[in-house]
Amino acid sequence: MSDLRLVLASASPRRRELLALLGIPFLVDPPQVDETLPERSPDVPAVARRLARHKALAVADRHPGAVVLAADTIVALRGRLLGKPSNPAEAEAMLRLLMGREHRVVTAVAVTRGRRALVSHASTRVRLRNFADGELHAYARSGDAFDKAGAYAIQDGAFRPVESYSGCYCNVVGLPLALAAELLARAGVPVAVSVQSLLPQCSSCPLWRDRAGRVPLVSTIQRR
């Protein structure tokens, strides 16, 4: 096990739960940064990557010598970017916009060691089911949507918003584990985890497919 300290720069309980599956001890230190999104963008991954990097570097300043991991998730439909709703009306409007349509969920992951940032992203295609007016209205006012990009959670077993998806499941939850593990290994944090020990959906994840169930160990970070 590496002697490097790992810090998760996120207040998200879902990212905390996902990162814990990799079996690496870590501290949690949420960033205090402006996460305001542009209303539209032709390059959604670039927006997500910039925000993830900004979060990681903001927290890295408070933890000299540590490896810091941050992520940013954006829901996008035809160039329109959806972050977290701030009230029930916004939550309902987002879900009405998304229901019955295929959209993209992009999560960027940034891992820093010192001032060097490794950044990548994953994209998943998601289609929400159609909602009855009553259940949509009730869900939007339940408060469950307010900390979720696009106002929904793929793992919500009660509301069950997702009809189908193509790509990485964990990416939609908020942290693509295969990508996070790869970046951590490149930053000098050894990761060796069996896909079978993760979520059931990870066994069919395309991001893990070329790794044969394990992440390669990398001991050093390459500098230019």
trRosetta pair geometry for C-beta under 8 A, 3 or more apart (Angstrom, degrees):
i j d omega theta_ij theta_ji phi_ij phi_ji
1 190 6.8 -138 -124 56 36 116
2 188 6.1 124 -132 143 150 79
2 189 5.2 -119 34 -123 150 52
2 190 5.5 155 -32 9 101 87
4 65 7.7 -152 -136 154 76 76
4 66 6.8 124 179 -143 81 46
4 67 5.1 50 153 -11 128 111
4 113 7.6 -35 -149 -122 143 114
4 187 7.9 -166 137 129 166 94
4 188 5.8 102 -24 108 154 109
4 189 5.7 -105 74 -84 129 85
5 26 7.9 114 175 -130 66 56
5 27 6.8 6 175 4 110 114
5 63 6.9 -121 97 -180 126 121
5 65 7.1 64 31 110 106 88
5 66 4.2 -52 82 -118 101 98
5 67 7.0 177 86 27 48 71
6 24 5.7 35 24 141 161 119
6 25 6.9 142 43 93 108 55
6 26 4.1 -63 99 -106 102 94
6 27 7.3 163 92 21 54 69
6 66 6.9 161 -95 -175 15 96
6 67 5.1 -25 -106 74 67 100
6 68 7.8 152 -162 -91 52 28
6 69 6.8 9 -172 -3 98 109
6 184 7.4 12 -118 -137 130 119
6 189 5.9 66 -78 -117 119 151
7 26 6.4 159 -100 -170 18 92
7 27 4.9 -25 -112 69 75 96
7 28 7.5 148 -164 -100 68 15
7 29 5.3 -15 -173 23 118 112
7 59 6.1 -160 123 145 130 125
7 60 7.9 166 63 -89 133 54
7 63 5.0 143 -25 24 156 175
7 66 5.0 53 -10 143 113 141
7 67 7.1 170 22 86 73 47
7 68 4.7 -24 70 -108 103 75
7 69 7.2 174 85 24 51 68
8 15 6.6 163 -175 128 128 110
8 16 6.4 139 110 -99 163 70
8 19 5.6 -173 -94 39 135 172
8 26 5.1 76 -23 142 97 136
8 27 7.1 -165 23 90 74 43
8 28 5.0 -24 66 -108 103 67
8 29 7.4 144 74 29 52 60
8 68 7.9 158 -92 -158 12 62
8 69 5.6 -27 -111 69 59 97
8 70 7.8 130 -170 -84 50 50
9 29 6.1 -29 -105 81 62 78
9 30 6.8 102 -173 -133 52 27
9 31 4.9 38 179 -37 107 101
9 55 5.1 154 126 149 128 96
9 56 5.5 177 31 -101 151 48
9 58 7.2 126 -159 69 141 88
9 59 3.8 -155 -105 3 120 156
9 60 8.0 -50 -62 -37 140 67
9 68 5.4 43 -31 180 117 106
9 69 6.6 -173 18 84 84 40
9 70 3.9 -33 71 -82 116 99
10 15 4.5 -16 111 77 156 150
10 16 7.1 -156 91 -51 108 77
10 28 7.2 -73 66 -149 62 93
10 30 6.1 -11 153 -110 11 75
10 31 7.7 -5 -76 7 39 88
10 55 7.5 45 -74 164 72 141
10 70 6.3 150 -52 -133 91 64
10 71 6.5 -2 -74 38 139 86
11 28 7.8 101 -104 172 42 115
11 30 3.7 23 -56 -101 90 140
12 15 4.0 73 83 10 116 105
12 16 6.6 -177 97 -11 62 83
12 147 7.3 161 -114 160 79 115
12 174 5.7 -139 155 161 157 158
13 16 5.3 -53 -149 36 38 117
13 17 6.3 39 154 -21 68 104
14 17 5.8 -52 -148 35 32 110
14 18 6.4 29 155 -16 65 107
14 153 7.6 -162 -82 -136 150 121
14 155 7.7 161 -128 33 123 140
14 173 5.4 -150 172 168 127 92
14 174 4.8 98 103 30 121 139
14 175 7.4 173 124 3 85 102
15 18 5.7 -55 -143 40 33 110
15 19 6.1 31 160 -18 67 108
15 71 6.1 -176 -120 42 136 128
15 174 5.0 -94 -65 120 85 121
15 175 4.7 111 -127 -39 80 129
16 19 6.2 -56 -144 38 25 107
16 20 6.4 31 155 -25 60 108
16 28 6.2 -7 -104 -94 116 134
17 20 5.8 -55 -152 30 29 116
17 21 7.3 40 150 -31 59 96
18 21 5.8 -46 -166 13 38 116
18 170 5.8 124 -139 -155 134 113
18 173 6.3 143 -66 109 135 129
18 174 6.8 -176 2 74 147 88
18 175 4.4 161 94 63 147 123
18 177 6.0 -136 175 -75 104 101
18 180 7.9 114 130 19 111 159
19 22 6.0 -46 -172 18 48 112
19 24 7.4 -71 167 59 87 99
19 26 6.3 -40 138 32 131 152
19 69 7.0 150 -116 88 136 146
19 175 6.4 -54 -54 143 80 166
19 180 6.9 -110 -105 156 82 156
20 23 7.8 62 170 -65 47 29
20 26 7.9 -125 -84 33 64 109
21 177 6.6 -43 80 -120 124 142
21 193 7.5 91 136 -168 76 152
21 197 7.2 160 -176 123 88 86
21 198 5.1 80 162 -124 135 76
21 199 7.2 -41 -123 -30 164 77
22 177 6.7 -179 -64 -157 102 103
22 180 7.2 -116 -53 107 148 115
22 181 5.9 -177 -121 -90 129 98
22 184 7.6 90 165 38 160 162
22 191 5.8 -38 -172 -139 117 114
22 193 5.4 -104 -141 -46 59 154
23 193 6.0 165 16 -95 116 110
23 197 7.9 9 -41 126 120 143
24 184 7.2 -142 -15 177 172 155
24 189 6.4 51 -143 169 150 122
24 191 6.7 -54 -50 -100 128 87
26 69 7.7 -42 -141 30 148 117
27 63 7.8 173 69 -107 135 146
27 66 8.0 -49 39 -151 120 152
29 59 5.2 138 100 -149 112 118
29 62 6.4 -150 164 87 152 136
29 63 6.9 167 28 -38 159 127
30 59 7.9 -139 138 -89 12 126
31 54 7.8 129 163 120 159 74
31 55 4.3 -159 13 -151 159 77
31 56 7.8 -71 -61 -48 140 21
31 58 4.5 85 -144 83 116 128
31 59 5.1 -94 -81 -47 90 99
31 70 6.7 21 -20 -117 133 135
32 58 7.1 -146 50 157 57 138
33 51 7.8 157 114 -158 134 77
33 54 5.6 145 -169 132 158 109
33 55 5.7 -133 26 -93 146 66
33 58 5.3 -153 -60 -28 119 167
35 51 6.3 71 -133 -153 75 129
35 72 7.4 -174 -140 -130 107 115
35 83 6.8 145 136 -153 104 147
36 83 7.9 -123 -141 -3 30 164
37 47 6.6 66 -142 169 91 136
37 74 6.7 134 -116 -120 144 116
37 81 4.7 -130 156 120 134 132
37 82 7.9 86 75 155 157 1
37 83 4.7 169 -2 -41 131 121
38 41 5.3 100 75 -56 125 102
38 47 6.7 -118 27 -116 103 138
38 81 6.3 78 77 32 66 140
39 80 6.8 -34 161 -141 70 77
39 81 6.7 171 175 44 19 91
40 79 5.0 29 -160 144 99 96
40 80 5.5 -43 -99 -99 81 52
40 81 6.5 173 -105 1 24 88
41 44 5.8 134 86 -79 112 53
41 46 7.4 -140 163 63 134 100
41 47 5.1 112 70 -40 175 135
41 76 7.9 -77 58 -121 92 128
41 79 6.6 -167 64 -165 35 74
41 81 5.8 31 15 -39 102 126
42 79 6.2 -13 -91 -125 50 110
43 46 4.0 21 131 16 118 121
43 47 6.7 142 101 -19 73 83
44 47 5.8 -56 -154 33 37 111
44 48 6.4 31 154 -14 70 108
44 74 5.7 -159 -171 98 103 135
44 76 4.5 -64 -102 -55 151 160
44 79 7.9 -149 -52 -126 101 40
44 81 6.5 163 -118 -95 95 101
44 104 6.7 136 72 96 164 133
44 106 5.0 145 131 10 114 155
45 48 5.7 -60 -146 42 35 109
45 49 5.9 34 158 -21 70 109
45 106 5.5 -130 -85 -164 64 143
45 108 6.6 124 -160 -75 66 108
45 121 4.7 178 -145 66 101 159
45 123 7.0 -68 -75 -62 108 115
46 49 5.8 -54 -141 38 28 111
46 50 6.3 31 158 -22 63 107
47 50 6.0 -57 -151 34 27 111
47 51 6.6 21 155 -13 63 108
47 74 6.3 49 95 -45 115 166
47 81 6.7 -55 96 -106 164 153
48 51 6.0 -60 -149 39 31 107
48 52 6.2 29 156 -19 67 108
48 72 4.8 -174 -158 94 72 105
48 73 7.2 29 -134 -111 122 16
48 74 4.9 -127 -77 5 107 118
48 106 4.9 -150 -19 120 158 110
48 107 6.7 -157 -178 -147 142 17
48 108 3.7 154 131 -11 96 115
48 121 5.7 97 94 -116 126 136
49 52 5.8 -54 -143 37 30 110
49 53 6.2 30 158 -17 64 108
49 72 7.8 -146 -58 51 15 119
49 108 4.2 -159 -80 -139 51 150
49 110 7.3 117 -160 -66 61 103
49 119 4.9 96 -160 159 99 129
49 120 7.7 -14 -111 -128 111 4
49 121 5.7 -90 -68 -45 95 121
50 53 6.0 -58 -149 38 27 110
50 54 6.3 30 153 -22 63 109
51 54 5.5 -54 -146 35 32 114
51 55 6.4 34 155 -20 65 104
51 72 4.0 91 96 -91 115 171
51 108 7.0 123 60 58 84 131
52 55 5.8 -54 -151 34 31 112
52 56 6.4 27 154 -17 65 108
52 70 5.1 164 -166 107 68 95
52 71 5.5 -9 -122 -135 114 26
52 72 4.3 -131 -61 6 80 100
52 108 4.0 -143 -7 106 141 104
52 109 6.1 -139 -171 -123 151 9
52 110 3.9 156 134 -11 96 107
52 119 6.2 140 90 -135 117 106
52 121 7.9 173 7 -85 150 93
53 56 5.8 -57 -147 37 31 109
53 57 6.2 23 160 -13 67 110
53 70 7.6 171 -76 71 13 124
53 108 7.8 -51 -24 139 77 131
53 110 4.4 172 -83 -110 51 153
53 112 7.9 107 -147 -62 65 110
53 117 5.0 79 -138 162 98 158
53 119 5.2 -35 -70 -82 106 140
54 57 6.2 -60 -144 40 25 104
54 58 6.3 30 157 -25 62 109
55 58 5.9 -58 -150 32 27 113
55 59 6.7 13 159 -7 63 108
55 70 3.7 174 100 -174 112 151
55 71 7.8 -59 71 34 147 23
55 72 6.7 157 -3 -56 137 104
55 110 6.9 142 61 50 89 129
56 59 6.2 -67 -154 42 29 101
56 60 6.0 36 151 -30 67 110
56 68 4.9 146 -161 112 81 110
56 69 6.8 -38 -111 -153 112 12
56 70 3.8 -142 -62 14 78 120
56 110 4.1 -131 -10 107 143 116
56 111 6.9 -144 -139 -104 151 13
56 112 4.5 148 149 -12 117 116
56 117 6.1 126 89 -125 135 113
57 60 5.2 -48 -139 31 35 119
57 61 7.0 48 159 -30 61 93
57 68 7.9 159 -71 80 24 142
57 110 7.9 -55 -25 142 78 142
57 112 5.9 139 -80 -79 60 160
57 115 7.2 46 -130 -139 105 64
57 117 6.4 -55 -61 -69 101 130
58 61 6.4 -49 -169 16 29 112
59 62 5.8 -60 -166 36 48 108
59 63 6.5 5 150 12 78 113
59 68 5.1 164 93 -152 109 143
59 70 6.8 152 21 -64 129 120
60 63 6.1 -81 -141 57 35 86
60 64 8.0 78 168 -88 68 38
60 66 7.2 -157 -131 71 66 89
60 68 4.6 -127 -75 10 83 147
60 112 4.6 -61 -74 101 144 142
60 114 7.4 67 178 153 131 8
60 115 7.4 150 123 -92 145 46
63 66 3.8 -33 144 29 116 135
63 68 6.3 135 64 -69 129 111
65 114 7.8 25 -90 -74 31 71
67 111 6.4 1 -179 -175 99 96
67 112 7.0 168 -155 83 52 48
67 113 5.1 -19 -103 -87 79 89
67 184 6.9 95 150 -138 145 77
67 187 5.1 119 -134 134 126 133
67 188 6.9 -161 -72 64 136 93
67 189 5.4 -128 59 -43 168 124
68 111 7.1 165 83 -153 48 48
68 112 4.7 -6 55 53 98 98
68 113 7.9 176 19 -72 70 42
69 109 6.9 -15 -164 -170 93 96
69 110 7.3 158 -152 85 46 52
69 111 5.1 -11 -99 -102 76 80
69 180 6.4 57 -157 -150 139 103
69 183 7.5 125 -117 98 102 122
69 184 6.8 -22 -78 -80 129 100
70 109 7.5 160 86 -155 44 50
70 110 5.0 -10 61 60 91 99
70 112 8.0 16 8 -2 103 103
71 107 5.7 7 -178 -178 114 102
71 108 6.5 168 -152 85 62 50
71 109 4.9 -19 -100 -101 92 67
71 110 7.3 180 -81 19 41 70
71 174 6.4 119 106 164 138 75
71 175 5.3 -153 -22 -100 170 81
71 180 7.6 -45 -69 -86 125 113
72 107 7.0 171 84 -150 39 58
72 108 5.2 -2 53 52 89 97
73 105 6.6 -4 -168 -176 100 94
73 106 7.2 162 -150 87 52 47
73 107 4.5 -17 -97 -98 81 88
73 149 4.6 -150 109 8 100 151
73 171 7.9 149 -117 170 107 61
73 172 8.0 99 -151 -149 134 28
73 174 5.2 -86 -36 -123 145 66
74 81 5.5 -34 -170 -152 120 100
74 82 7.2 132 -172 61 68 52
74 83 6.7 -40 -119 -87 74 68
74 105 7.5 167 85 -154 43 50
74 106 5.1 -12 60 62 91 96
74 107 7.8 170 19 -81 61 43
74 149 6.1 -132 -115 -161 23 144
75 81 7.5 125 75 -163 51 50
75 82 4.2 -36 77 68 102 107
75 83 7.8 -180 30 -76 86 21
75 94 7.8 81 84 -171 142 119
75 98 7.2 -24 162 -95 135 139
75 103 6.1 41 -178 133 89 134
75 104 7.4 158 -157 87 47 52
75 105 5.5 -21 -102 -102 70 75
75 149 4.9 160 -14 144 97 98
75 150 3.2 67 -16 -63 166 116
76 79 7.0 17 -175 -97 106 7
76 80 6.6 157 -155 76 63 46
76 81 5.5 -23 -100 -101 86 59
76 82 7.0 -173 -79 17 34 81
76 103 6.3 175 84 -179 43 97
76 104 4.7 -16 62 66 97 100
76 105 7.7 169 20 -87 74 27
76 106 6.4 16 2 2 120 111
77 80 5.3 -20 67 57 77 100
77 82 7.1 30 6 -14 97 119
77 97 6.4 173 52 146 159 107
77 98 6.3 -148 -58 -99 144 75
77 101 6.4 57 -138 117 127 134
77 103 4.2 -51 -84 -115 87 116
77 104 7.6 175 -75 24 44 72
80 97 7.8 -86 96 170 146 145
82 94 5.4 117 -152 -137 135 116
82 97 7.6 173 -77 82 141 138
82 98 7.6 -67 5 -58 169 121
82 149 6.4 119 111 179 81 76
82 150 4.8 82 108 -90 128 63
82 151 7.5 -69 165 -6 127 87
83 149 5.6 -63 -154 -121 38 83
84 146 6.4 56 172 170 106 45
84 147 6.0 -10 -141 -140 137 23
84 148 6.2 124 -118 58 88 25
84 149 5.8 -62 -64 -80 67 48
84 151 7.7 124 -149 -72 46 58
85 88 7.8 81 139 -99 134 11
85 90 3.7 168 -150 107 100 106
85 91 3.9 -176 77 -67 166 68
85 93 7.9 146 -115 49 127 89
85 94 5.7 -127 -64 -4 118 137
85 145 5.6 10 43 128 124 110
85 146 6.0 -91 80 -114 80 53
85 151 4.8 32 -10 -85 124 105
86 90 5.7 54 39 27 65 155
86 146 7.1 64 -128 -144 23 94
87 90 5.2 94 55 10 71 102
87 91 7.2 -133 100 -6 36 91
87 146 7.9 41 -73 -107 18 106
88 91 5.5 -56 -146 37 35 114
88 92 6.2 32 159 -17 69 106
88 140 4.5 98 -163 141 81 93
88 141 4.6 24 -123 -88 141 64
88 145 8.0 105 -116 51 52 125
89 92 6.0 -55 -147 38 29 108
89 93 6.3 29 154 -19 63 109
89 140 7.6 89 -68 162 17 133
90 93 5.7 -56 -145 38 31 112
90 94 6.3 33 156 -21 65 105
90 151 7.4 -174 122 -77 76 129
91 94 5.9 -55 -151 33 29 111
91 95 6.5 20 156 -12 63 109
91 139 7.7 -137 141 117 125 81
91 140 4.2 162 96 -141 112 86
91 145 3.9 103 -138 98 131 149
91 146 6.9 -65 -70 -72 128 59
91 151 4.2 146 -145 -136 74 131
92 95 5.9 -59 -147 40 31 107
92 96 6.2 32 155 -19 66 108
92 136 6.1 97 -135 152 89 99
92 137 6.6 26 -111 -104 133 49
92 140 3.8 -5 -61 -99 87 164
92 151 7.9 -147 -39 178 22 162
93 96 5.8 -55 -146 37 29 111
93 97 6.4 32 154 -21 63 107
94 97 5.7 -59 -154 35 30 113
94 98 6.3 12 157 -8 67 113
94 145 7.8 163 60 177 129 134
94 150 5.8 175 165 -164 128 44
94 151 4.2 136 80 2 134 131
95 98 5.8 -62 -140 44 32 103
95 99 5.8 41 163 -40 70 105
95 128 7.2 -141 -154 158 74 165
95 131 6.5 5 152 12 120 149
95 136 5.9 -176 107 -147 137 106
95 139 7.5 82 -58 90 172 125
95 140 6.8 -131 17 -76 135 105
95 145 7.6 -81 -44 -121 119 148
95 150 8.0 99 -80 161 61 73
95 151 5.3 -97 -49 94 91 132
95 152 6.5 107 -100 -50 100 113
95 161 7.5 -98 -133 -139 111 128
96 99 6.2 -40 -132 17 25 112
96 136 7.1 82 -67 -178 82 150
97 101 7.7 -60 147 36 54 139
98 101 5.9 -127 -165 56 39 101
98 103 5.7 -60 -135 -8 95 145
98 128 5.0 67 129 13 100 139
98 150 6.2 65 -62 -167 160 107
98 151 8.0 180 16 51 138 103
98 152 7.5 -132 84 3 152 133
99 128 4.7 -82 -111 102 51 118
99 129 6.8 -24 -151 96 91 36
99 130 5.3 99 162 -114 115 45
99 131 5.4 -100 -115 5 152 92
99 136 7.8 -59 -50 -100 152 132
100 127 7.4 -4 -166 -174 17 94
100 128 6.8 -43 -14 82 33 79
100 129 7.4 22 -69 177 60 23
100 130 4.9 33 -62 -75 106 87
101 127 6.8 -152 103 -134 22 78
101 128 7.3 7 47 39 59 89
102 125 5.7 1 -172 -175 110 101
102 126 7.0 154 -150 80 61 35
102 127 4.7 -38 -89 -81 68 93
103 125 7.7 158 81 -152 28 58
103 126 5.9 -29 65 66 76 86
103 127 7.6 135 15 -92 67 45
103 128 7.9 5 18 -8 111 97
103 150 7.6 159 100 -123 147 138
104 123 5.5 -19 -164 -166 112 105
104 124 7.1 139 -157 71 59 42
104 125 6.3 -38 -99 -98 63 56
104 126 7.5 130 -118 20 15 84
105 123 7.1 153 78 -155 47 53
105 124 4.8 -17 59 60 99 95
105 126 5.5 40 -14 -6 112 129
105 149 7.4 124 -138 101 96 125
105 150 7.2 -72 -100 -15 100 149
105 171 6.3 138 107 127 108 95
105 172 4.7 74 89 -108 162 76
106 121 5.8 13 -176 175 95 127
106 122 7.3 173 -147 86 54 42
106 123 5.0 -15 -99 -101 79 82
107 121 6.4 172 90 -152 41 78
107 122 5.7 -5 58 55 88 87
107 171 4.8 -165 24 -161 123 75
107 172 7.8 -138 -27 -67 123 22
107 174 6.4 150 -115 -159 140 30
107 175 6.7 -150 164 -93 150 26
107 176 5.7 160 78 -16 125 96
108 119 6.4 9 179 -172 108 97
108 120 7.1 -180 -150 98 69 29
108 121 4.1 -39 -97 -92 70 102
109 119 7.1 174 88 -145 48 53
109 120 6.0 -10 57 63 90 75
109 121 7.0 162 13 -93 68 46
109 122 7.9 26 -6 -1 107 94
109 175 7.0 84 -93 -146 116 73
109 176 6.6 -114 -30 50 130 92
109 179 5.2 148 24 122 143 114
109 180 5.3 -134 -150 -85 156 73
109 183 5.9 -171 118 11 118 155
110 117 5.4 -13 -167 -169 107 111
110 118 7.0 152 -156 79 53 49
110 119 4.6 -10 -103 -100 83 89
110 183 7.9 -151 -162 176 15 157
111 117 7.2 146 75 -156 38 59
111 118 4.8 -15 61 60 92 102
111 119 7.8 -176 23 -74 60 46
111 180 7.6 128 -59 -149 119 62
111 183 4.1 154 5 143 135 115
111 184 5.9 -155 -123 -77 155 53
111 186 7.5 124 78 68 139 96
111 187 4.8 -120 138 -35 124 147
112 115 7.3 -23 -165 -140 115 16
112 116 6.5 153 -151 81 68 48
112 117 4.7 -29 -92 -98 88 74
112 118 7.5 -177 -79 19 38 68
112 187 7.6 81 106 -127 9 140
113 116 5.7 -17 63 63 75 100
113 187 4.7 160 -33 -163 124 102
113 188 6.4 78 -101 25 161 117
113 221 5.6 -179 53 -20 145 163
116 221 6.6 139 99 147 146 141
116 223 6.7 -99 -91 -106 153 90
118 183 4.9 171 109 -151 125 99
118 186 5.7 137 -122 95 168 128
118 187 6.0 -135 13 -63 135 101
118 221 7.6 -127 -44 -140 126 115
120 179 5.6 -144 93 -163 119 115
120 182 7.7 -21 39 86 154 120
120 183 6.3 -158 20 -69 113 120
121 179 7.6 27 -152 -162 8 160
122 167 7.1 152 163 172 102 120
122 168 5.2 -7 157 30 145 142
122 171 4.4 -109 99 -109 124 136
122 176 4.1 77 18 -51 149 163
122 179 5.4 -139 -37 -34 117 148
122 207 6.2 -27 -117 -79 139 139
123 167 6.5 -94 107 -141 51 161
123 171 7.4 -155 -91 163 4 151
124 165 5.8 11 165 -177 113 112
124 166 6.8 169 -165 81 70 47
124 167 3.4 -160 -118 82 72 131
124 168 5.4 -112 -73 52 117 65
124 169 7.5 125 -127 -78 156 23
124 171 4.7 151 -24 85 123 127
124 172 5.2 -84 73 -53 150 96
125 165 6.4 159 89 -159 57 58
125 166 4.3 0 58 53 108 98
125 167 5.9 123 17 -9 67 118
126 154 7.1 -107 -128 -90 135 118
126 162 6.0 -70 -163 -130 104 110
126 164 7.6 171 -153 93 46 50
126 165 4.6 -9 -105 -108 71 95
126 172 6.1 109 -72 -110 137 135
127 162 7.3 101 76 -161 49 69
127 163 4.9 -53 105 62 95 108
127 164 4.9 13 47 55 110 85
127 165 7.2 -162 21 -75 66 50
128 131 7.8 -26 150 -31 114 100
128 152 6.8 123 -106 22 127 172
128 161 5.2 -33 -138 163 102 89
128 162 6.1 -69 -106 -105 57 44
128 163 6.1 93 168 -2 16 94
129 160 7.4 13 18 124 139 86
129 161 6.6 -159 30 -174 89 39
129 162 7.2 84 -14 141 87 8
129 163 4.1 129 -68 -63 75 101
131 135 5.6 -128 -171 82 97 104
131 136 4.1 108 125 -64 135 105
131 139 7.7 -86 -153 22 147 137
131 161 7.7 -21 -69 -126 117 79
132 135 4.9 75 62 15 92 102
132 136 6.7 -167 83 -9 43 91
133 136 5.9 -64 -147 40 27 111
133 137 6.1 27 159 -21 66 110
134 137 5.8 -56 -146 35 27 110
134 138 6.3 22 158 -15 64 109
135 138 5.7 -54 -143 40 33 110
135 139 6.1 32 158 -20 67 107
135 159 7.7 148 167 -139 111 80
136 139 6.0 -55 -144 37 27 108
136 140 6.3 28 158 -20 63 109
137 140 6.1 -58 -149 34 26 111
137 141 6.6 6 158 -3 61 113
138 141 6.2 -73 -152 46 28 100
138 142 6.4 44 150 -46 66 101
139 142 5.4 -43 -149 7 35 120
139 144 6.7 -63 -168 51 77 118
139 145 6.7 85 147 -41 88 116
139 159 5.5 83 -118 -119 135 128
140 145 6.2 -23 -125 12 50 148
140 151 7.3 0 -113 -175 80 133
142 145 7.4 98 62 -7 88 86
143 146 5.8 -34 -165 -3 59 120
144 148 7.6 5 144 0 67 130
144 153 7.5 -92 159 4 104 118
144 156 7.2 93 158 -119 138 136
144 159 7.3 179 98 -29 151 141
145 148 5.7 -91 -159 46 48 110
145 151 3.9 13 -168 -160 122 78
145 152 6.6 -16 -121 -67 94 43
148 151 6.0 98 85 -134 100 13
148 152 6.0 -143 127 56 138 16
148 153 5.2 -102 -121 -59 150 83
149 174 8.0 141 14 -99 113 89
152 156 6.9 -106 -173 11 75 137
152 159 7.3 -140 -141 111 93 138
152 161 4.2 -89 -159 72 137 171
152 162 7.5 148 139 -51 134 82
153 156 4.3 108 75 -37 98 100
153 159 7.8 97 51 54 84 125
153 161 7.4 115 56 23 43 125
153 173 7.3 46 -161 -124 86 64
154 161 7.2 -97 -102 65 40 98
154 162 4.8 22 -132 -26 79 146
154 165 6.8 8 -134 -43 137 151
154 169 6.7 -157 118 -161 147 79
154 172 4.4 51 -16 121 145 130
154 173 6.2 -92 49 -68 110 68
155 173 5.8 40 -22 -104 122 106
156 159 4.4 -4 131 44 132 100
156 160 6.6 -133 99 -52 83 30
156 161 6.2 45 57 -1 123 97
157 160 6.6 19 -159 -67 29 83
162 165 5.9 -12 -178 -39 133 108
162 172 7.7 56 -87 158 151 158
165 169 6.8 114 93 -98 144 69
165 172 6.4 -67 -138 -38 155 153
167 171 6.4 -51 131 47 111 142
167 172 8.0 118 87 -37 105 102
167 206 6.4 -65 -137 28 48 120
168 171 3.7 85 91 -9 110 115
168 172 7.4 174 101 -10 68 77
168 176 4.8 36 135 -122 158 104
168 178 7.1 -126 -118 26 134 113
168 179 7.9 -21 -107 -12 174 110
168 205 5.1 49 -117 -152 73 109
168 206 6.8 -101 -59 46 76 80
168 207 5.0 15 -82 -5 125 125
169 172 6.1 -59 -165 32 39 107
169 173 6.7 36 143 -17 70 106
169 199 6.8 -120 92 102 131 140
169 201 3.7 -4 20 137 159 148
169 202 7.3 -106 47 -64 113 53
169 205 6.5 -101 16 -90 86 104
170 173 5.2 -51 -148 37 44 116
170 174 7.7 -69 172 50 64 46
170 175 5.9 -50 161 83 102 59
170 176 5.3 126 94 -115 99 38
170 177 4.9 -6 114 -11 170 92
170 178 8.0 138 55 1 134 77
170 198 8.0 -48 -60 169 139 127
170 199 6.6 159 -70 27 102 138
170 201 7.2 168 -36 89 76 118
170 202 6.8 27 -27 -84 122 93
170 205 7.2 -6 12 -107 101 147
171 174 8.0 140 179 2 23 8
171 175 7.7 -105 -103 92 35 13
171 176 4.1 16 -81 -73 84 99
171 179 7.8 65 -89 10 98 131
171 207 7.7 129 -45 -22 118 146
175 180 5.7 17 174 -44 99 143
176 179 4.1 44 99 21 113 117
176 180 6.4 161 86 -17 59 87
176 207 5.9 109 -179 -24 117 177
177 180 5.5 -56 -141 39 33 112
177 181 6.0 34 160 -21 68 106
177 198 6.2 167 98 -141 169 145
177 202 6.6 -28 53 -112 136 127
177 207 7.9 143 65 97 63 133
177 208 8.0 6 85 -66 98 110
178 181 5.9 -54 -147 36 27 111
178 182 6.4 28 155 -19 62 107
178 202 7.8 154 -45 -150 98 101
178 205 6.4 -178 -22 120 132 134
178 207 3.7 166 59 130 144 110
178 208 4.7 -144 -85 -69 133 69
178 211 6.5 -172 -146 1 113 147
178 215 7.2 176 -146 -86 63 107
179 182 5.8 -55 -149 35 30 111
179 183 6.4 24 157 -13 65 107
179 207 6.1 -60 -39 -166 83 142
180 183 6.0 -60 -148 40 29 106
180 184 6.2 30 155 -19 65 109
181 184 5.7 -55 -145 37 29 112
181 185 6.4 31 156 -20 64 106
181 191 4.3 -160 -157 129 91 159
181 193 6.6 -113 -118 30 144 120
181 215 4.2 -125 140 -77 123 161
182 185 5.9 -55 -151 34 29 111
182 186 6.5 26 153 -16 63 107
182 215 6.0 -141 -74 -147 60 115
182 216 7.9 42 -121 44 77 84
183 186 5.6 -55 -148 38 34 112
183 187 6.3 28 153 -15 66 109
184 187 5.7 -62 -149 41 32 108
184 189 4.2 -60 173 70 94 117
184 191 5.4 81 88 -36 120 129
185 188 7.9 106 -178 -23 28 9
185 189 6.6 -90 -80 73 32 63
185 190 6.5 48 -119 -126 79 33
185 191 5.0 -95 -63 26 96 100
185 215 5.7 -167 -37 146 144 116
185 216 6.4 128 154 88 159 64
185 217 6.1 -139 -146 -137 117 32
185 218 4.3 96 150 30 90 96
186 218 5.2 12 -91 83 42 152
186 221 6.1 76 150 -112 67 75
186 222 7.7 -54 -170 12 95 87
187 221 5.2 16 -130 -80 40 122
188 218 7.4 -83 -82 110 36 81
188 219 6.3 32 -130 175 70 37
188 220 6.0 23 -90 -116 96 26
188 221 5.4 -67 -32 -29 100 93
190 217 5.0 9 -138 -140 94 103
190 218 7.8 -179 -101 50 61 44
190 219 7.2 2 -72 -94 98 66
191 215 4.7 -3 100 77 106 140
191 217 7.3 -178 50 -101 49 67
192 214 6.1 3 -151 -159 70 107
192 215 6.6 -138 -99 57 38 83
192 217 6.2 -17 -63 -68 102 106
193 197 6.1 -115 -176 63 89 122
193 198 6.9 77 145 -53 123 104
193 214 7.1 160 62 -130 40 63
193 215 6.5 25 33 9 83 107
194 197 4.7 89 70 -3 91 103
194 198 7.8 -159 100 -12 55 84
194 213 5.8 0 -148 168 64 105
194 214 6.8 -25 -94 -82 50 81
195 198 5.6 -55 -161 24 46 116
195 202 5.0 -158 -165 126 90 110
195 203 5.6 128 137 -94 118 58
195 205 7.7 -156 -146 35 125 109
195 208 5.2 100 -101 178 132 152
195 213 4.5 -105 5 -135 107 72
195 214 7.8 -107 -24 -55 84 42
196 203 6.8 49 -90 -87 59 108
196 213 7.2 7 -14 -149 85 119
198 202 4.0 11 94 20 127 162
199 202 5.0 115 61 -18 74 100
200 203 6.4 -40 -176 8 47 111
201 204 6.6 -70 -169 46 51 93
201 205 6.5 74 136 -58 75 96
202 205 4.9 -33 -148 -6 46 127
202 208 5.9 70 177 -18 83 154
203 208 7.7 -76 -123 80 18 145
205 208 4.6 70 77 12 104 104
205 209 7.0 -149 97 -35 54 80
206 209 5.1 -31 -147 -3 42 126
207 211 8.0 7 139 -3 57 120
208 211 5.3 -78 -163 44 54 113
208 213 6.9 50 168 -93 112 34
211 214 6.0 -145 153 68 96 38
211 215 5.9 -11 -166 -89 141 49
211 216 7.4 -128 -141 -20 96 77
